């Protein structure tokens, strides 16, 4: 399976892993480097970070002048020579290597969490709003959803279509059964008051036909962890581990992380939990290999409202070594309702629309701790109602995180092979997989899901949808 934390010598590797298309449709070459600079540059509509050949990359995304898109008239048939390595760029974005972190940030983080217990909620909200206003000035990552990784790979698909002479390029569709996108609901339980409301939240989710994942803190947060965990699993909801004690120090330094993850991993084995999320979305993806879980859910696509800046810049799952990352792609309920003081779910709707345009994973965090008052409950009900309406009209796969993990791993092993004049998907999970085609229409990449009418599906699956992000024009 793909390992984004490892270096490869094949600039087509990430493209193939993303689209799962035959290798002969992904012939990219990086030009020999003569004089390179490392920094930010554009690739069409996407902002990149990495080494750029024969041009000056920028130290800040605000001052980008270079565009690495090759002039179309200079491309040889079927072969694309790039002035950057797509694997390096995608890895830098997903793993947040573009973020400059200094000792000052670590010191402020430590001081904040030492003082956090004595800060009134009103003070914490003011501090969070101040940080958010400062980060809104950033041009990158893009708020409220950043899809730079997806734009880079879609742009490569557009260039390949332009140069190859193929009208369509086949690939394995992103989601099972021809669904246009996927959606997961997750609930992080932070305190005893949240634990007391888990049954209420499960009743509410069940009333809309949605099963969610509950992330529980194993040490010191609740009076009876075992009983709560048993109730959650007995009702068909998913149980995951949420940090160790949620004191904000998990990623303070590597030795502490190593010590705590030994206990975290033991809790995962004890409760048969295959998923993990850190407290307050803290993370260092270079350390993820110490987590003994199948998947993690600690990396936002854009982190303007989280304590730690950055973001993975994608709305699709990706591998970090053997660990699958399921990124947080929407604003948390606390940020929406308490930091921004929103009175509607319009921002959630806006984010959903963007993620759907990229056929990504729509992921939510809603805390039982905060869905307590009538206003918050009503807004959450409106979100569930909106999700229900989308499920009826937009082919959204509503799944548990564990199900998404299983599918994405199966898809990463599927192969697309030629069968006469057609194509056949082979491998475990092929029954739910769907053949799709990418094409260029008026300079834009369009996706089409092949038609199926077999016993495995109750309806004919046929869709033509635009990525909405790639525009191939002569330069």
Residue, then its C-alpha position, 0 to 999 in steps of 0.5 A: x500500500x502507499x507509504x507517503x512518509x517514504x521517498x520514492x524515485x517514481x514521480x508517477x507513484x502518488x498519481x497511481x495510488x490516488x487514481x488507481x489507473x493502469x501504470x501506462x496512463x501515468x508517465x511523468x518525468x521530472x527534469x534533471x535539476x540544474x538550479x533548484x529552490x525550495x518553497x512555494x509555487x503554483x501548478x495551475x490553480x494549486x499551491x505547491x511546496x517543494x523543490x522547483x527547477x530553473x525558477x525561484x520558489x517563494x518563501x511565502x505563499x503570499x508572494x508566489x510568482x512562479x507557475x510550474x505548469x508546462x506550456x502545452x505546446x512544449x509537451x511531447x505526445x504521451x510524456x510530461x516533463x515536470x520541473x518538480x516531483x509530484x510525490x515530494x509536493x504531495x508528501x510535503x502538503x499532506x505531512x504539513x512539511x510546509x509549516x514553519x514551527x519554532x521553539x516559540x510556538x512550542x513554548x506558547x503551546x505549553x504555557x497555554x495548556x498549563x494555564x488553560x484549567x484556570x482560564x474562564x471559558x469566555x477568555x478561551x473563546x476570545x483567545x481562539x477568536x484572536x488566533x482565528x482572525x490572524x490565520x484568516x490573513x493566510x492565503x494558504x492553506x485556504x479556508x474553509x476547505x483546502x484541496x491543494x493535493x487534489x488539485x495537483x493530482x487533478x491537474x496532472x490528470x488533465x495534462x495527461x489527457x491533453x498529451x496522450x491522445x486518449x479521449x478517456x483514461x480509466x481508473x477505479x472510482x474513489x468510493x464503493x458502489x459508485x457513491x460520489x463521496x463519503x461521510x463520517x460522523x464522529x463524537x469526541x467525549x471530553x468530560x463526564x458531562x459529555x459521557x452523561x449525554x452519549x446515550x442521548x446523542x446515540x438516540x438522536x443519530x439513530x433517529x436519522x439512520x446514522x451510526x457514528x464513532x465515539x472517541x473516549x479518553x481512557x484515563x481520568x475523564x469519566x467515572x466508568x469508562x468500561x460501562x460507557x464503552x460497552x453501551x456504545x458498542x452494544x448499540x452498533x456505534x464505533x469505539x476509538x481511543x481519544x488521546x490518553x488524558x487530554x491534557x494537551x501534552x501528548x506531542x510535547x516532545x518525542x520521549x513523552x510521546x513514546x511513553x504515552x503511546x505505549x499505554x495508548x496502544x494497550x488501551x486500543x488492544x484492550x478495547x479492540x479499537x482500531x482508530x485513534x484521535x489525539x486531543x485538540x487535533x495535536x499531531x506530528x505525522x513523523x511520529x505516527x509509526x509509533x501508533x498501533x492503530x489502523x487509522x488516525x483522525x487527527x489531521x485537519x485539511x485546514x487548521x485555522x480553528x485548531x490550536x496547531x496551525x497547518x493542515x493536510x490540504x486534502x479531502x481524501x484519506x491517505x497513508x502515513x506508512x501503514x497508518x491511514x489518515x482520515x482527515x477532518x474536513x469540516x469545522x468542529x461544532x465547538x469552533x462553529x457554535x462557540x468560537x464563531x458563534x454561528x446561528x446557522x449551519x451555513x458554513x457546514x453546508x458550504x464545506x460539504x459542497x466543496x468536498x463533494x465537488x472533489x468527491x472527498x470524505x466529509x468528516x465531522x466532530x460533534x461533542x456531546x459535551x457541547x450539544x447541551x442547550x436547545x440552540x445547539x441541539x437544534x442546529x445539530x438536528x438541522x445538520x442531520x436533516x441536511x445529511x439525510x437529504x443529501x443521502x437521498x439525492x447525491x449518492x453519499x456513502x454514510x459510513x463508520x470510520x472503520x468501514x472507510x478504513x477497510x474500503x480505502x485499504x482494499x481499493x489501494x490493492x485493487x488493479x485495473x487490467x485490460x480485458x479485450x476492448x474493456x477493463x476489469x477490476x481485480x482483487x479483494x473488494x472488486x464487487x463494490x468497486x466501480x470503473x470510472x473514466x476521466x476526460x477533458x471537456x472544454x479544457x476541464x477534467x470531467x469524471x464519469x462512472x461506468x454504467x452497471x446494472x447487476x445483482x449487486x446494486x439496486x439501481x443503475x449507476x451513471x454519473x458525469x461530474x466535474x472536478x470543478x478545479x482543473x482548467x487546461x489551457x494553452x500557455 
